[in-house]
Amino acid sequence: MKEYLENLMKTERDVFIDEHGGIKNGYYERAMKTKFGEIEDLNVPRDRECKFRTGIFNPYARSIGIDELIISLYSKVISTRKMSEILESIFQKRPLDRRYIAIFLDALFFYLRRDTVDKEPIIFAMGIKESGEYEIIFYISSKESHLSYNEVIKYL
């Protein structure tokens, strides 16, 4: 989770700098509680002029959930297309563990913008690692059917 949040914040800072100008200025560390456990050394990116503020959490917040993450991206006026790219790059293109004890699948329908705005299923896979930790895996599909679930299993 630490790696995914850091990648999201780096992308968010890069978009901010592209749109508003500025210079990257490294990172600062902070602790953050998530649904997946506590992250003690989360590297939060910053810019030289201190104008960039991540939309993932409020400046003095010490906890975050995925729903808060999506809402905060909306509040920072990040376009749905850019948000889709950010979330897809973080959640769908990451390396997975080689082995899971069990995987549970389910789908929720969300309005997603491609060329038009349509309701599409997002298939969630929850994997239980050999260490006992849970990992959430997202997969965007064009429809919910036994074939799409089969496609997810092949992808995993």
Buried (B, 14 or more C-beta within 10 A) or exposed (E): BBEBBBBBBBBBBEBBBEEEEBEBBEBEEBEBEBEBEEBEEBBBBBBEEEEBBBBBBEEEEEEBEBEBBBEBBEEBEBEEEEBBBBBEBBBEEEEEEEEBEEBEBEBEEEEBEEEEEEEBBBBBBBBBBEEEEEBEBBBBBEEBEEEBBEBBEEEE
